[in-house]
Amino acid sequence: MNILVTGASKGIGREIANVMKSVGNVYITARNEELLKSFDCSGYFVCDLANEVDLVKLGDFIKEKNIDILVNNAGEYIYNPLEKISLEQLNHIVAVNLKAPIYLASCAILNMKKNKFGRIINIGSISGVMGEAYASLYSASKSGLIGFSKATALELAEYGITVNTINPGWVETELGKASIEDSEFTEEEILDCVPQKRYVQPCEVAELVKYLSSDGAKGITGQSINLCAGLSVGI
Ligand SMILES: NC(=O)c1ccc[n+]([C@@H]2O[C@H](COP(=O)([O-])OP(=O)(O)OC[C@H]3O[C@@H](n4cnc5c(N)ncnc54)[C@H](OP(=O)(O)O)[C@@H]3O)[C@@H](O)[C@H]2O)c1
């Protein structure tokens, strides 16, 4: 089994790459070569997903390595009132959070269709399910992944390919902590709104990715799965 995890230089992606080593050959990608190099796996590919030349090269790498499991994890967050969002920010967030996962999936399914097996797992966000004030761009890009997963799950169902989106709540990573710092709330106030009163840990997301990759999860497709310590249920 050949696996590619995007955004695997740190955070959730790093943990997914670690856990997925027990499933097959893991390839990782991100921008920071030093961090990629420091991880023991089958190979790495340096890529800025916002750069179209890099993106096309990564698509070719996916075709060359016959990727069976694609984990679209890389993502960027932006906290800004709508009227302050620039066209540049709009293009950047959509490119990294939505356009890249769609393009990479389009490259991966060639091999998956041939093998009548494949897994595409997108890491969305609870902000794409519930909406997050001042993070409209982020929320919109993550909601897009849910629609994309549903449509392609239908399109690819007869080929044994499943497509799902995992929507984490607050996860204890650099991005999770920085997005709290950007907000008007303290960490304590944020965690107090989480029913389980805690961060989700990266390993919890990784274990769900592993399960969705398994044969036992072949019936789960087109789903938007919230992994948020109860945040989406209410307070
Ligand atoms: N942490 C949370 O609370 C939380 C909650 C909900 C959803 N999520 C989602 O979970 C995913 C992982 O987040 P995380 O918390 O692990 O974030 P993180 O610690 O900031 O890691 C993000 C990863 O994405 C890569 N990345 C970012 N921009 C990139 C770009 N332009 N091109 C290529 N790679 C890029 C980073 O690598 P380089 O910097 O080396 O490029 C890094 O490996 C994201 O999609 C995020 O939206 C996180």
The ligand as a Gaussian input file, in Angstrom:
#p B3LYP/6-31G(d) Opt

LIG

0 1
 N       -5.114000      22.318000      14.879000
 C       -6.412000      22.499000      14.849000
 O       -7.036000      22.958000      15.828000
 C       -7.203000      22.124000      13.615000
 C       -8.587000      22.102000      13.720000
 C       -9.336000      21.757000      12.619000
 C       -8.718000      21.421000      11.436000
 N       -7.371000      21.445000      11.346000
 C       -6.776000      21.105000      10.052000
 O       -5.852000      20.069000      10.192000
 C       -4.824000      20.180000       9.214000
 C       -3.458000      20.119000       9.894000
 O       -3.379000      21.195000      10.815000
 P       -2.302000      21.264000      11.987000
 O       -3.021000      21.749000      13.176000
 O       -1.496000      20.038000      12.046000
 O       -1.430000      22.497000      11.433000
 P        0.142000      22.788000      11.492000
 O        0.730000      22.241000      12.722000
 O        0.266000      24.245000      11.192000
 O        0.669000      21.965000      10.253000
 C        0.244000      22.299000       8.957000
 C        0.968000      21.441000       7.942000
 O        0.589000      21.868000       6.625000
 C        1.757000      22.250000       5.897000
 N        1.458000      23.389000       5.032000
 C        0.895000      24.567000       5.378000
 N        0.833000      25.398000       4.320000
 C        1.361000      24.712000       3.277000
 C        1.599000      25.024000       1.917000
 N        1.297000      26.239000       1.408000
 N        2.162000      24.097000       1.117000
 C        2.509000      22.890000       1.624000
 N        2.306000      22.525000       2.895000
 C        1.756000      23.431000       3.723000
 C        2.793000      22.603000       6.964000
 O        4.110000      22.356000       6.521000
 P        5.197000      23.448000       6.082000
 O        5.016000      24.649000       6.964000
 O        6.486000      22.732000       6.256000
 O        4.860000      23.719000       4.652000
 C        2.465000      21.578000       8.047000
 O        3.097000      20.364000       7.765000
 C       -5.093000      21.497000       8.483000
 O       -5.767000      21.245000       7.275000
 C       -5.989000      22.263000       9.438000
 O       -6.828000      23.175000       8.781000
 C       -6.587000      21.791000      12.406000

